[in-house]
Amino acid sequence: MATASSPAETQPHSSAPGGPPELRRTLGFADLVLLNVVAVLNLNLVPVAAAGGFPSLGLWIVGLLFFFLPQGIAVAEFGARYPDEGGIYAWAKKCFGGFHGFLAGWCYWTNNVFYIPTLLFYLVGISVYVGGEEYLLLGEDPAFVLLFSLGLLWLFTALNIRGLVVGKWVNNLGGVCAVAATVMLVAVSVYVVRGRDAASAGLPAVSSLVPSFADWRTMSALSVICFGLVGLELGSVMGGEIKNPRRDVPRAALIGGVACAVLYLAATLALLLALPSAEISIIQGVLQAFQRMGAQAGLGWLLSPLALVLTLSIAGTAAAWMAGSARIPFVAGLDRYLPAALGRLHPRWDSPYVALLAHAVASSVFIAMSFLGAQVKEAYLTMLQLAVFIQLVPFLYLYAGLFRVAGTPGGHFRGKWMLLAAGAAGLVTTAAAMATSFVPAEAIESVWKFELKMIAGTTLFLGAAWALFLRATRRRG
């Protein structure tokens, strides 16, 4: 792929005869910053983490220092070294070879087969607040959630097929709304507690922020927190569509990363001040907290506007992850590890439309399957934890890759010790988060069913990666 920007940034690049198709470079610096925000700042994950109480704030700090900061360093380093389409897939391939690149890309993509449906479930649960109290029960109606989720999935697919020229504005709107929703939540929380003393306000002591590493239920939040901090690398997955990737990727990762860290901590604290952790709903927790605080402050009328803003932010998140993750099978199709048809571009809009359609079909199947024998809450949690494990596999390669490139020329950072420290911290935290993803949350009623689904799901998708790669290499001779 070409990596330099051209005067006609929004026009498709012409490739050499017989060469791979190339995409339009449409993403500027501001687009990347907002893409990082909308990809990382997912308020639907805050209630799941906050259910562990004030110690979850300590877990957020652990995740920020030992997972998110190393991630930002790795994205800046690899984004400057290898600014090609494919991002983490291409980075793992260059550092460790074809199979490891394919496995990293496969997990990055298939994770979104689960993750995007969880976003859609949450979007539906939030959107019913826009209509008022008489519509709230629809958020727990499996048939309504199923049909609404499928409709949204295919709407986002159509927008992404139209190309990033159109799709990036959905992402940008989502990023702005994600920040706005967080600021609204925090502002109302501050307004409610400002007249209280520390005891009645429920402000936590420093000692209460320290998580109990012996409490396996509390530690299950670590995997969700690390999952919530994934996303700075998403822009690099679309490296062939960024106007100036070498310059803009590191800067956008820094600005977006700092913003997301501050907003995540503020949103979690606001939620915990509003509600006892045992009463936090994993599907509608953010609006539940706002509803209670708004009633105390006489601002209940803001509930519907907040629901609308939050709905738009989750819509932007879902659209962004669909756009980014579809680039993985697109590049794998060009490499002939997956069917070559996945590497086709739309003849008019220059979007990887076959890869997008394949993603939409797979997610549709799993949306339907998730409701077999489960209520909305358990379906959400099971899909979320499975997505957590699969999503974190590529980050083992991301952090291990820092050991490969440390001290070699061509990267963003000159010194090797920062890269080595970031790699070590990221590897240990990622491994711990993957292990705790198998710990069922309190809301899971049947532990053995949860573990069976987790084991079956991970075995299926990791085994499929090995079988597909073996088949591809044999066909290639």
DRENDO-1510 file (C-alpha; in Angstrom, 1 decimal, always signed):
<recs>
REC; n; res; u; v; w
REC; 1; MET; +0.0; +0.0; +0.0 .
REC; 2; ALA; +1.1; +3.5; -0.6 .
REC; 3; THR; +1.8; +5.4; +2.6 .
REC; 4; ALA; +2.4; +9.0; +1.4 .
REC; 5; SER; -0.5; +11.5; +1.2 .
REC; 6; SER; -1.4; +12.8; -2.2 .
REC; 7; PRO; -2.9; +16.1; -3.3 .
REC; 8; ALA; -6.2; +14.5; -4.0 .
REC; 9; GLU; -6.6; +13.1; -0.5 .
REC; 10; THR; -10.2; +11.9; -1.0 .
REC; 11; GLN; -9.7; +10.2; -4.3 .
REC; 12; PRO; -8.8; +6.6; -4.7 .
REC; 13; HIS; -5.2; +5.9; -5.3 .
REC; 14; SER; -4.5; +4.0; -8.5 .
REC; 15; SER; -2.5; +0.8; -8.1 .
REC; 16; ALA; -0.1; -0.7; -10.5 .
REC; 17; PRO; -1.5; -3.1; -13.1 .
REC; 18; GLY; -2.1; -6.4; -11.3 .
REC; 19; GLY; -1.4; -4.9; -7.9 .
REC; 20; PRO; -3.6; -4.8; -4.9 .
REC; 21; PRO; -6.5; -2.3; -4.8 .
REC; 22; GLU; -6.0; +0.9; -2.8 .
REC; 23; LEU; -8.4; +2.9; -0.7 .
REC; 24; ARG; -9.2; +6.6; -0.4 .
REC; 25; ARG; -7.2; +8.6; +2.1 .
REC; 26; THR; -10.0; +10.4; +3.9 .
REC; 27; LEU; -9.1; +10.4; +7.6 .
REC; 28; GLY; -7.4; +13.6; +8.9 .
REC; 29; PHE; -5.9; +14.4; +12.3 .
REC; 30; ALA; -9.2; +15.5; +13.9 .
REC; 31; ASP; -11.0; +12.4; +12.5 .
REC; 32; LEU; -8.4; +10.2; +14.1 .
REC; 33; VAL; -8.7; +11.9; +17.5 .
REC; 34; LEU; -12.5; +11.5; +17.5 .
REC; 35; LEU; -12.1; +7.9; +16.2 .
REC; 36; ASN; -9.8; +7.1; +19.2 .
REC; 37; VAL; -12.4; +8.6; +21.5 .
REC; 38; VAL; -15.4; +6.8; +20.1 .
REC; 39; ALA; -13.5; +3.5; +19.9 .
REC; 40; VAL; -12.1; +3.6; +23.4 .
REC; 41; LEU; -14.7; +5.6; +25.5 .
REC; 42; ASN; -17.5; +3.0; +25.7 .
REC; 43; LEU; -19.8; +4.0; +28.6 .
REC; 44; ASN; -21.6; +0.7; +28.3 .
REC; 45; LEU; -18.6; -0.9; +30.0 .
REC; 46; VAL; -18.6; +1.4; +33.0 .
REC; 47; PRO; -21.6; -0.2; +34.8 .
REC; 48; VAL; -20.0; -3.7; +34.4 .
REC; 49; ALA; -16.8; -2.5; +36.0 .
REC; 50; ALA; -18.5; -0.3; +38.6 .
REC; 51; ALA; -20.6; -3.3; +39.8 .
REC; 52; GLY; -17.4; -4.2; +41.8 .
REC; 53; GLY; -17.7; -1.0; +43.9 .
REC; 54; PHE; -15.1; +1.6; +44.6 .
REC; 55; PRO; -12.2; -0.9; +44.2 .
REC; 56; SER; -13.1; -0.8; +40.5 .
REC; 57; LEU; -11.5; +2.7; +40.5 .
REC; 58; GLY; -8.3; +1.1; +41.6 .
REC; 59; LEU; -8.6; -1.5; +38.8 .
REC; 60; TRP; -9.1; +1.3; +36.3 .
REC; 61; ILE; -5.8; +2.9; +37.5 .
REC; 62; VAL; -4.1; -0.5; +37.1 .
REC; 63; GLY; -5.5; -0.9; +33.6 .
REC; 64; LEU; -4.5; +2.7; +32.6 .
REC; 65; LEU; -0.9; +2.4; +33.8 .
REC; 66; PHE; -0.1; -1.1; +32.8 .
REC; 67; PHE; -2.3; -1.7; +29.8 .
REC; 68; PHE; -3.5; +1.6; +28.3 .
REC; 69; LEU; -0.2; +3.5; +28.5 .
REC; 70; PRO; +1.8; +0.7; +27.0 .
REC; 71; GLN; -0.8; +0.4; +24.3 .
REC; 72; GLY; -0.4; +4.1; +23.4 .
REC; 73; ILE; +3.4; +3.7; +23.3 .
REC; 74; ALA; +3.0; +0.6; +21.0 .
REC; 75; VAL; +0.6; +2.3; +18.7 .
REC; 76; ALA; +2.8; +5.3; +18.3 .
REC; 77; GLU; +5.9; +3.1; +17.7 .
REC; 78; PHE; +4.3; +0.7; +15.2 .
REC; 79; GLY; +2.2; +3.3; +13.6 .
REC; 80; ALA; +5.3; +5.2; +12.7 .
REC; 81; ARG; +7.2; +2.1; +11.5 .
REC; 82; TYR; +4.5; +0.4; +9.5 .
REC; 83; PRO; +1.7; +2.8; +8.5 .
REC; 84; ASP; +0.0; +0.3; +6.2 .
REC; 85; GLU; -3.6; -0.9; +6.0 .
REC; 86; GLY; -4.2; -3.7; +8.5 .
REC; 87; GLY; -2.7; -2.2; +11.6 .
REC; 88; ILE; -2.1; -4.9; +14.3 .
REC; 89; TYR; -2.5; -7.6; +11.7 .
REC; 90; ALA; +0.4; -6.2; +9.6 .
REC; 91; TRP; +2.5; -5.5; +12.7 .
REC; 92; ALA; +2.3; -9.0; +14.1 .
REC; 93; LYS; +3.0; -10.4; +10.6 .
REC; 94; LYS; +6.1; -8.3; +10.2 .
REC; 95; CYS; +7.4; -9.2; +13.7 .
REC; 96; PHE; +6.5; -12.8; +14.0 .
REC; 97; GLY; +5.5; -14.2; +10.6 .
REC; 98; GLY; +2.5; -15.1; +8.5 .
REC; 99; PHE; +0.6; -17.4; +10.9 .
REC; 100; HIS; +1.0; -15.1; +13.9 .
REC; 101; GLY; -0.1; -12.1; +11.9 .
REC; 102; PHE; -3.2; -14.1; +10.7 .
REC; 103; LEU; -4.0; -15.3; +14.2 .
REC; 104; ALA; -3.8; -11.7; +15.5 .
REC; 105; GLY; -5.9; -10.4; +12.7 .
REC; 106; TRP; -8.4; -13.2; +12.9 .
REC; 107; CYS; -9.0; -12.6; +16.6 .
REC; 108; TYR; -9.2; -8.9; +16.1 .
REC; 109; TRP; -11.9; -9.4; +13.5 .
REC; 110; THR; -13.9; -12.2; +15.0 .
REC; 111; ASN; -14.0; -10.5; +18.4 .
REC; 112; ASN; -16.1; -7.9; +16.8 .
REC; 113; VAL; -18.5; -10.5; +15.6 .
REC; 114; PHE; -19.4; -10.6; +19.4 .
REC; 115; TYR; -18.5; -7.1; +20.5 .
REC; 116; ILE; -20.6; -5.2; +17.9 .
REC; 117; PRO; -23.8; -7.1; +19.0 .
REC; 118; THR; -23.1; -6.2; +22.6 .
REC; 119; LEU; -22.9; -2.6; +21.6 .
REC; 120; LEU; -26.2; -2.9; +19.8 .
REC; 121; PHE; -27.8; -4.6; +22.8 .
REC; 122; TYR; -26.7; -1.7; +24.9 .
REC; 123; LEU; -27.8; +0.9; +22.3 .
REC; 124; VAL; -31.3; -0.6; +22.3 .
REC; 125; GLY; -31.4; -0.6; +26.1 .
REC; 126; ILE; -30.4; +3.1; +26.2 .
REC; 127; SER; -32.6; +4.2; +23.4 .
REC; 128; VAL; -35.8; +3.2; +25.1 .
REC; 129; TYR; -35.2; +6.0; +27.6 .
REC; 130; VAL; -35.6; +8.6; +24.8 .
REC; 131; GLY; -39.3; +7.7; +24.6 .
REC; 132; GLY; -40.0; +7.9; +28.3 .
REC; 133; GLU; -40.9; +5.5; +31.1 .
REC; 134; GLU; -43.7; +3.7; +29.2 .
REC; 135; TYR; -41.1; +2.3; +26.8 .
REC; 136; LEU; -38.5; +1.1; +29.3 .
REC; 137; LEU; -39.8; -2.5; +29.4 .
REC; 138; LEU; -38.9; -2.9; +25.7 .
REC; 139; GLY; -35.3; -2.9; +26.7 .
REC; 140; GLU; -35.8; -6.3; +28.4 .
REC; 141; ASP; -38.0; -7.7; +25.6 .
REC; 142; PRO; -35.8; -10.3; +23.7 .
REC; 143; ALA; -37.8; -10.0; +20.5 .
REC; 144; PHE; -37.6; -6.2; +20.4 .
REC; 145; VAL; -33.9; -6.2; +21.2 .
REC; 146; LEU; -33.2; -8.9; +18.6 .
REC; 147; LEU; -35.1; -7.1; +15.8 .
REC; 148; PHE; -33.9; -3.6; +16.6 .
REC; 149; SER; -30.3; -4.9; +16.9 .
REC; 150; LEU; -30.4; -6.6; +13.5 .
REC; 151; GLY; -31.9; -3.5; +11.9 .
REC; 152; LEU; -29.1; -1.3; +13.3 .
REC; 153; LEU; -26.4; -3.7; +12.3 .
REC; 154; TRP; -27.5; -3.6; +8.6 .
REC; 155; LEU; -27.9; +0.1; +8.7 .
REC; 156; PHE; -24.3; +0.6; +9.8 .
REC; 157; THR; -23.2; -1.9; +7.2 .
REC; 158; ALA; -24.8; +0.1; +4.5 .
REC; 159; LEU; -23.2; +3.3; +5.7 .
REC; 160; ASN; -19.8; +1.8; +5.8 .
REC; 161; ILE; -20.2; +0.3; +2.3 .
REC; 162; ARG; -20.8; +3.9; +1.2 .
REC; 163; GLY; -17.2; +4.5; +2.4 .
REC; 164; LEU; -15.4; +6.5; +5.0 .
REC; 165; VAL; -16.2; +9.7; +3.2 .
REC; 166; VAL; -19.6; +9.2; +4.7 .
REC; 167; GLY; -18.9; +6.7; +7.5 .
REC; 168; LYS; -16.4; +8.9; +9.3 .
REC; 169; TRP; -19.1; +11.5; +10.1 .
REC; 170; VAL; -21.0; +8.9; +12.0 .
REC; 171; ASN; -17.8; +8.1; +13.9 .
REC; 172; ASN; -17.1; +11.8; +14.5 .
REC; 173; LEU; -20.6; +12.5; +15.8 .
REC; 174; GLY; -20.3; +9.5; +18.1 .
REC; 175; GLY; -17.0; +10.8; +19.5 .
REC; 176; VAL; -18.5; +14.2; +20.2 .
REC; 177; CYS; -21.6; +12.6; +21.8 .
REC; 178; ALA; -19.5; +10.2; +23.9 .
REC; 179; VAL; -17.6; +13.2; +25.5 .
REC; 180; ALA; -20.9; +15.2; +25.9 .
REC; 181; ALA; -22.6; +12.3; +27.6 .
REC; 182; THR; -19.8; +11.8; +30.0 .
REC; 183; VAL; -19.6; +15.5; +30.8 .
REC; 184; MET; -23.3; +15.6; +31.4 .
REC; 185; LEU; -23.2; +12.6; +33.8 .
REC; 186; VAL; -20.2; +14.0; +35.8 .
REC; 187; ALA; -21.7; +17.6; +35.9 .
REC; 188; VAL; -25.0; +16.4; +37.4 .
REC; 189; SER; -23.1; +14.2; +39.9 .
REC; 190; VAL; -21.0; +17.2; +41.0 .
REC; 191; TYR; -24.1; +19.3; +41.3 .
REC; 192; VAL; -25.9; +16.7; +43.5 .
REC; 193; VAL; -23.0; +16.0; +45.9 .
REC; 194; ARG; -21.5; +19.5; +46.2 .
REC; 195; GLY; -23.6; +20.4; +49.3 .
REC; 196; ARG; -22.9; +17.2; +51.1 .
REC; 197; ASP; -20.1; +16.4; +53.5 .
REC; 198; ALA; -17.7; +13.7; +52.6 .
REC; 199; ALA; -19.4; +10.9; +54.6 .
REC; 200; SER; -22.9; +11.5; +53.3 .
REC; 201; ALA; -21.7; +12.1; +49.8 .
REC; 202; GLY; -20.1; +8.6; +49.8 .
REC; 203; LEU; -16.7; +9.9; +48.8 .
REC; 204; PRO; -14.3; +6.9; +48.9 .
REC; 205; ALA; -11.3; +6.7; +51.2 .
REC; 206; VAL; -8.0; +5.9; +49.5 .
REC; 207; SER; -8.0; +2.5; +51.2 .
REC; 208; SER; -11.3; +1.6; +49.6 .
REC; 209; LEU; -9.9; +2.0; +46.1 .
REC; 210; VAL; -7.5; -0.9; +46.6 .
REC; 211; PRO; -9.0; -4.0; +44.9 .
REC; 212; SER; -8.9; -7.4; +46.8 .
REC; 213; PHE; -6.9; -9.7; +44.6 .
REC; 214; ALA; -8.3; -12.6; +46.6 .
REC; 215; ASP; -11.9; -11.8; +45.5 .
REC; 216; TRP; -12.2; -13.5; +42.1 .
REC; 217; ARG; -15.5; -11.9; +41.4 .
REC; 218; THR; -14.1; -8.5; +41.8 .
REC; 219; MET; -11.1; -9.3; +39.7 .
REC; 220; SER; -13.3; -10.3; +36.9 .
REC; 221; ALA; -13.8; -6.6; +36.3 .
REC; 222; LEU; -10.1; -6.3; +35.2 .
REC; 223; SER; -10.7; -8.1; +32.0 .
REC; 224; VAL; -13.7; -5.8; +31.2 .
REC; 225; ILE; -11.6; -2.7; +32.1 .
REC; 226; CYS; -8.7; -3.8; +29.8 .
REC; 227; PHE; -11.3; -4.5; +27.1 .
REC; 228; GLY; -12.7; -1.0; +27.6 .
REC; 229; LEU; -9.2; +0.5; +27.1 .
REC; 230; VAL; -8.8; -1.1; +23.7 .
REC; 231; GLY; -9.1; +1.1; +20.6 .
REC; 232; LEU; -6.1; +3.4; +20.1 .
REC; 233; GLU; -4.9; +0.9; +17.5 .
REC; 234; LEU; -8.2; +1.1; +15.5 .
REC; 235; GLY; -7.1; +4.0; +13.4 .
REC; 236; SER; -3.9; +2.3; +12.3 .
REC; 237; VAL; -6.0; -0.7; +11.1 .
REC; 238; MET; -7.2; +1.8; +8.5 .
REC; 239; GLY; -3.6; +3.1; +7.9 .
REC; 240; GLY; -4.1; +3.1; +4.1 .
REC; 241; GLU; -7.0; +5.5; +4.5 .
REC; 242; ILE; -5.2; +8.1; +6.7 .
REC; 243; LYS; -3.9; +11.2; +5.0 .
REC; 244; ASN; -0.6; +11.4; +6.9 .
REC; 245; PRO; -0.3; +8.3; +9.2 .
REC; 246; ARG; +3.3; +8.7; +10.3 .
REC; 247; ARG; +2.6; +12.1; +11.6 .
REC; 248; ASP; -1.0; +11.9; +12.8 .
REC; 249; VAL; -1.3; +8.4; +14.4 .
REC; 250; PRO; +1.1; +9.1; +17.4 .
REC; 251; ARG; -0.4; +12.5; +18.1 .
REC; 252; ALA; -4.0; +11.4; +17.9 .
REC; 253; ALA; -3.2; +8.4; +20.2 .
REC; 254; LEU; -1.8; +10.8; +22.8 .
REC; 255; ILE; -4.6; +13.3; +22.8 .
REC; 256; GLY; -7.4; +10.7; +22.5 .
REC; 257; GLY; -5.8; +8.5; +25.1 .
REC; 258; VAL; -5.5; +11.2; +27.8 .
REC; 259; ALA; -9.1; +12.3; +27.1 .
REC; 260; CYS; -10.4; +8.8; +27.5 .
REC; 261; ALA; -8.5; +8.0; +30.7 .
REC; 262; VAL; -9.9; +11.1; +32.4 .
REC; 263; LEU; -13.4; +10.6; +31.2 .
REC; 264; TYR; -13.5; +6.9; +32.2 .
REC; 265; LEU; -12.3; +7.6; +35.8 .
REC; 266; ALA; -14.8; +10.5; +36.1 .
REC; 267; ALA; -17.7; +8.4; +34.8 .
REC; 268; THR; -17.0; +5.5; +37.1 .
REC; 269; LEU; -16.8; +7.7; +40.1 .
REC; 270; ALA; -20.0; +9.5; +39.2 .
REC; 271; LEU; -21.8; +6.2; +38.8 .
REC; 272; LEU; -20.6; +4.9; +42.2 .
REC; 273; LEU; -21.5; +8.1; +44.0 .
REC; 274; ALA; -25.1; +7.9; +42.6 .
REC; 275; LEU; -25.8; +4.2; +43.3 .
REC; 276; PRO; -24.8; +1.4; +45.6 .
REC; 277; SER; -22.8; -1.0; +43.5 .
REC; 278; ALA; -25.3; -3.8; +44.2 .
REC; 279; GLU; -28.0; -1.8; +42.5 .
REC; 280; ILE; -26.1; -0.9; +39.3 .
REC; 281; SER; -27.8; -2.3; +36.2 .
REC; 282; ILE; -25.3; -3.6; +33.7 .
REC; 283; ILE; -27.5; -2.7; +30.7 .
REC; 284; GLN; -28.9; +0.7; +31.8 .
REC; 285; GLY; -26.6; +1.6; +34.7 .
REC; 286; VAL; -25.5; +5.0; +33.3 .
REC; 287; LEU; -29.0; +6.3; +32.7 .
REC; 288; GLN; -30.2; +4.6; +36.0 .
REC; 289; ALA; -27.6; +6.7; +37.9 .
REC; 290; PHE; -28.5; +9.9; +36.0 .
REC; 291; GLN; -32.2; +9.3; +36.7 .
REC; 292; ARG; -31.6; +9.1; +40.4 .
REC; 293; MET; -29.3; +12.1; +40.5 .
REC; 294; GLY; -31.6; +14.1; +38.2 .
REC; 295; ALA; -34.5; +13.5; +40.5 .
REC; 296; GLN; -32.5; +14.7; +43.5 .
REC; 297; ALA; -31.4; +17.8; +41.7 .
REC; 298; GLY; -34.6; +18.6; +39.9 .
REC; 299; LEU; -33.1; +17.8; +36.6 .
REC; 300; GLY; -35.1; +14.7; +35.7 .
REC; 301; TRP; -36.1; +16.3; +32.4 .
REC; 302; LEU; -32.5; +15.9; +31.1 .
REC; 303; LEU; -32.9; +12.1; +31.1 .
REC; 304; SER; -34.3; +11.8; +27.6 .
REC; 305; PRO; -31.8; +14.2; +26.0 .
REC; 306; LEU; -28.9; +12.3; +27.7 .
REC; 307; ALA; -30.4; +9.1; +26.4 .
REC; 308; LEU; -30.4; +10.5; +22.9 .
REC; 309; VAL; -26.8; +11.7; +23.2 .
REC; 310; LEU; -25.7; +8.4; +24.6 .
REC; 311; THR; -27.5; +6.5; +21.9 .
REC; 312; LEU; -25.7; +8.5; +19.2 .
REC; 313; SER; -22.3; +7.9; +20.9 .
REC; 314; ILE; -22.9; +4.1; +21.0 .
REC; 315; ALA; -24.0; +4.2; +17.4 .
REC; 316; GLY; -20.7; +5.9; +16.5 .
REC; 317; THR; -18.8; +3.3; +18.4 .
REC; 318; ALA; -20.5; +0.4; +16.6 .
REC; 319; ALA; -20.1; +2.0; +13.2 .
REC; 320; ALA; -16.4; +2.7; +13.9 .
REC; 321; TRP; -15.6; -0.9; +15.0 .
REC; 322; MET; -17.4; -2.3; +12.1 .
REC; 323; ALA; -15.5; -0.1; +9.7 .
REC; 324; GLY; -12.1; -0.9; +11.3 .
REC; 325; SER; -12.5; -4.6; +11.9 .
REC; 326; ALA; -13.7; -5.2; +8.3 .
REC; 327; ARG; -10.3; -4.0; +7.1 .
REC; 328; ILE; -8.7; -7.1; +8.6 .
REC; 329; PRO; -10.4; -9.7; +6.4 .
REC; 330; PHE; -10.0; -7.3; +3.5 .
REC; 331; VAL; -6.2; -7.4; +3.9 .
REC; 332; ALA; -6.2; -11.1; +4.7 .
REC; 333; GLY; -8.1; -11.6; +1.5 .
REC; 334; LEU; -5.4; -9.7; -0.4 .
REC; 335; ASP; -2.8; -12.0; +1.2 .
REC; 336; ARG; -4.9; -15.0; +0.2 .
REC; 337; TYR; -5.2; -16.3; +3.8 .
REC; 338; LEU; -8.9; -15.8; +3.5 .
REC; 339; PRO; -11.0; -16.0; +0.3 .
REC; 340; ALA; -9.7; -13.5; -2.3 .
REC; 341; ALA; -13.3; -12.1; -2.7 .
REC; 342; LEU; -12.9; -10.4; +0.7 .
REC; 343; GLY; -10.2; -8.2; -0.8 .
REC; 344; ARG; -12.5; -6.6; -3.3 .
REC; 345; LEU; -13.4; -2.9; -3.3 .
REC; 346; HIS; -16.8; -1.5; -4.2 .
REC; 347; PRO; -16.6; -0.3; -7.9 .
REC; 348; ARG; -18.0; +3.1; -7.0 .
REC; 349; TRP; -17.2; +3.8; -3.4 .
REC; 350; ASP; -13.9; +2.0; -3.0 .
REC; 351; SER; -14.9; +0.4; +0.3 .
REC; 352; PRO; -14.2; -3.3; +1.3 .
REC; 353; TYR; -17.9; -4.1; +0.8 .
REC; 354; VAL; -17.5; -7.9; +0.6 .
REC; 355; ALA; -15.6; -7.9; +4.0 .
REC; 356; LEU; -18.3; -5.7; +5.5 .
REC; 357; LEU; -21.1; -7.9; +4.3 .
REC; 358; ALA; -19.3; -11.0; +5.6 .
REC; 359; HIS; -19.0; -9.3; +9.0 .
REC; 360; ALA; -22.7; -8.3; +9.1 .
REC; 361; VAL; -23.8; -11.9; +8.2 .
REC; 362; ALA; -21.6; -13.4; +11.0 .
REC; 363; SER; -22.8; -10.9; +13.6 .
REC; 364; SER; -26.4; -11.5; +12.6 .
REC; 365; VAL; -26.0; -15.2; +13.3 .
REC; 366; PHE; -24.5; -14.6; +16.7 .
REC; 367; ILE; -27.1; -12.0; +17.6 .
REC; 368; ALA; -29.7; -14.7; +17.0 .
REC; 369; MET; -27.8; -17.4; +18.7 .
REC; 370; SER; -27.1; -15.3; +21.8 .
REC; 371; PHE; -30.8; -15.5; +22.8 .
REC; 372; LEU; -30.9; -19.3; +22.8 .
REC; 373; GLY; -31.7; -20.3; +26.4 .
REC; 374; ALA; -30.7; -16.9; +27.9 .
REC; 375; GLN; -32.2; -13.7; +28.9 .
REC; 376; VAL; -31.0; -10.3; +27.7 .
REC; 377; LYS; -28.6; -9.8; +30.7 .
REC; 378; GLU; -26.9; -13.1; +30.5 .
REC; 379; ALA; -26.6; -13.0; +26.7 .
REC; 380; TYR; -24.9; -9.6; +27.0 .
REC; 381; LEU; -22.5; -10.7; +29.7 .
REC; 382; THR; -21.5; -14.0; +28.0 .
REC; 383; MET; -20.9; -12.3; +24.6 .
REC; 384; LEU; -19.0; -9.5; +26.3 .
REC; 385; GLN; -16.6; -11.9; +28.2 .
REC; 386; LEU; -16.0; -14.0; +25.1 .
REC; 387; ALA; -15.3; -10.9; +23.1 .
REC; 388; VAL; -12.8; -9.8; +25.8 .
REC; 389; PHE; -10.7; -13.0; +25.6 .
REC; 390; ILE; -10.6; -13.0; +21.8 .
REC; 391; GLN; -9.9; -9.3; +21.5 .
REC; 392; LEU; -6.9; -9.5; +23.9 .
REC; 393; VAL; -5.1; -12.2; +21.9 .
REC; 394; PRO; -3.7; -9.6; +19.4 .
REC; 395; PHE; -2.4; -7.5; +22.2 .
REC; 396; LEU; -0.1; -10.3; +23.3 .
REC; 397; TYR; +1.5; -9.8; +19.9 .
REC; 398; LEU; +1.4; -6.0; +20.1 .
REC; 399; TYR; +3.3; -6.0; +23.4 .
REC; 400; ALA; +5.6; -8.8; +22.5 .
REC; 401; GLY; +6.4; -7.0; +19.2 .
REC; 402; LEU; +8.0; -4.2; +21.2 .
REC; 403; PHE; +10.7; -6.5; +22.3 .
REC; 404; ARG; +11.4; -7.2; +18.6 .
REC; 405; VAL; +11.8; -3.6; +17.5 .
REC; 406; ALA; +13.3; -2.0; +20.6 .
REC; 407; GLY; +16.6; -0.5; +19.8 .
REC; 408; THR; +16.2; -0.7; +16.0 .
REC; 409; PRO; +15.9; +2.4; +13.8 .
REC; 410; GLY; +12.8; +3.6; +12.1 .
REC; 411; GLY; +10.3; +4.0; +15.0 .
REC; 412; HIS; +8.8; +6.9; +16.9 .
REC; 413; PHE; +10.8; +6.4; +20.1 .
REC; 414; ARG; +14.6; +6.5; +20.1 .
REC; 415; GLY; +15.3; +4.8; +23.4 .
REC; 416; LYS; +14.8; +1.0; +23.8 .
REC; 417; TRP; +14.1; +0.9; +27.6 .
REC; 418; MET; +10.7; +2.6; +27.3 .
REC; 419; LEU; +9.6; +0.0; +24.7 .
REC; 420; LEU; +10.9; -2.9; +26.8 .
REC; 421; ALA; +9.1; -1.6; +29.9 .
REC; 422; ALA; +5.9; -1.0; +28.0 .
REC; 423; GLY; +6.1; -4.5; +26.4 .
REC; 424; ALA; +6.6; -6.2; +29.8 .
REC; 425; ALA; +3.8; -4.3; +31.6 .
REC; 426; GLY; +1.4; -4.8; +28.7 .
REC; 427; LEU; +2.1; -8.6; +28.4 .
REC; 428; VAL; +1.6; -9.3; +32.1 .
REC; 429; THR; -1.6; -7.2; +32.3 .
REC; 430; THR; -3.0; -8.7; +29.2 .
REC; 431; ALA; -2.4; -12.2; +30.3 .
REC; 432; ALA; -4.1; -11.5; +33.7 .
REC; 433; ALA; -7.1; -9.9; +32.0 .
REC; 434; MET; -7.5; -12.9; +29.7 .
REC; 435; ALA; -7.4; -15.3; +32.6 .
REC; 436; THR; -10.0; -13.3; +34.6 .
REC; 437; SER; -12.3; -13.2; +31.5 .
REC; 438; PHE; -13.3; -16.8; +32.5 .
REC; 439; VAL; -14.5; -15.6; +35.9 .
REC; 440; PRO; -18.3; -15.2; +35.8 .
REC; 441; ALA; -19.8; -11.9; +36.9 .
REC; 442; GLU; -22.3; -11.8; +39.8 .
REC; 443; ALA; -25.2; -11.6; +37.4 .
REC; 444; ILE; -24.4; -15.0; +35.8 .
REC; 445; GLU; -26.8; -17.5; +37.3 .
REC; 446; SER; -25.4; -20.7; +35.8 .
REC; 447; VAL; -21.6; -20.8; +36.1 .
REC; 448; TRP; -21.1; -24.1; +34.3 .
REC; 449; LYS; -23.1; -22.9; +31.3 .
REC; 450; PHE; -21.1; -19.7; +31.2 .
REC; 451; GLU; -17.8; -21.6; +31.3 .
REC; 452; LEU; -19.0; -24.1; +28.7 .
REC; 453; LYS; -19.9; -21.3; +26.3 .
REC; 454; MET; -16.5; -19.6; +27.0 .
REC; 455; ILE; -14.5; -22.7; +26.4 .
REC; 456; ALA; -16.5; -23.7; +23.3 .
REC; 457; GLY; -16.3; -20.2; +21.9 .
REC; 458; THR; -12.6; -19.7; +22.3 .
REC; 459; THR; -11.8; -23.2; +21.1 .
REC; 460; LEU; -14.0; -22.7; +18.0 .
REC; 461; PHE; -12.5; -19.4; +16.9 .
REC; 462; LEU; -8.8; -20.2; +17.7 .
REC; 463; GLY; -9.2; -23.6; +16.0 .
REC; 464; ALA; -10.8; -22.0; +13.0 .
REC; 465; ALA; -7.8; -19.7; +12.7 .
REC; 466; TRP; -5.4; -22.6; +12.6 .
REC; 467; ALA; -7.5; -24.6; +10.1 .
REC; 468; LEU; -8.0; -21.6; +7.8 .
REC; 469; PHE; -4.3; -20.7; +7.8 .
REC; 470; LEU; -3.2; -24.3; +7.2 .
REC; 471; ARG; -5.7; -24.6; +4.3 .
REC; 472; ALA; -4.5; -21.3; +2.8 .
REC; 473; THR; -0.8; -22.3; +3.0 .
REC; 474; ARG; -1.4; -25.6; +1.4 .
REC; 475; ARG; -3.3; -24.1; -1.5 .
REC; 476; ARG; -0.6; -21.5; -2.0 .
REC; 477; GLY; +2.0; -24.4; -2.2 .
</recs>
